[in-house]
């Protein structure tokens, strides 16, 4: 995967949260956990493709779909607006 510069939430989690309202802090912490979970699922999905033939990919279609749905579930609350458009 190419290395690119991206925004990071690290600046929020490298201090004690002083000055950030508790509800916002909790929401940001949940956002980070959900993004981390989605990343873990996507990483597992990516690794699943290694060494699989086309026939094997077709055979495990349901498992791949399930993994994609778990990723979408992790991100649902943050991408919900897309369903309304």
TATACOR-V903142 format. One record per residue. RES is the residue in one small letter. PSI is psi in whole degrees, -180 to 180 (* if undefined). OMEGA is omega in radians with two decimals (none if undefined). Layout:
res = [RES & RES]
psi = [PSI & PSI]
omega = [OMEGA & OMEGA]
//
This chain:
res = [x & x & x & x & x & x & x & x & x & x & x & x & x & x & x & x & x & x & x & x & x & x & x & x & x & x & x & x & x & x & x & x & x & x & x & x & x & x & x & x & x & x & x & x & x & x & x & x & x & x & x & x & x & x & x & x & x & x & x & x & x & x & x & x & x & x & x & x & x & x & x & x & x & x & x & x & x & x & x & x & x & x & x & x & x]
psi = [134 & 144 & 123 & 155 & 129 & 164 & 153 & 146 & 1 & -36 & -28 & -28 & 4 & 17 & -178 & 4 & 7 & 131 & -6 & 125 & 139 & -41 & -41 & -42 & -44 & -42 & -43 & -39 & -41 & -40 & -47 & -43 & -42 & -41 & -42 & -43 & -43 & -42 & -45 & -44 & -44 & -37 & -44 & -40 & -45 & -45 & -28 & -27 & -23 & 126 & 4 & 136 & 170 & -41 & -40 & -36 & -41 & -40 & -33 & 23 & -45 & -41 & -39 & -41 & -42 & -43 & -43 & -38 & -33 & -39 & -46 & -37 & -39 & -34 & -4 & -49 & -23 & -14 & 11 & -35 & -25 & -30 & -24 & -19 & *]
omega = [-3.12 & 3.12 & 3.12 & 3.05 & -3.14 & 3.04 & -3.11 & 3.04 & -3.10 & -3.12 & 3.12 & -3.01 & 3.10 & 3.04 & -2.99 & 3.12 & -3.14 & 3.11 & 3.11 & -3.14 & -3.07 & 3.14 & 3.10 & 3.12 & 3.12 & 3.14 & 3.13 & 3.12 & 3.10 & 3.09 & 3.13 & 3.11 & -3.13 & 3.10 & 3.10 & 3.12 & 3.11 & 3.12 & 3.14 & 3.12 & -3.14 & 3.11 & 3.09 & 3.11 & 3.12 & 3.14 & -3.13 & -3.10 & -3.12 & 3.04 & 3.13 & 3.05 & 3.10 & 3.13 & 3.12 & 3.09 & 3.12 & -3.14 & -3.09 & -3.14 & -3.09 & 3.11 & 3.11 & 3.11 & 3.11 & -3.14 & 3.11 & 3.12 & 3.07 & 3.09 & -3.14 & 3.12 & 3.10 & -3.04 & -3.02 & -3.07 & -3.08 & -3.12 & -3.07 & -3.13 & -3.11 & -3.13 & -3.09 & -3.03 & none]
//
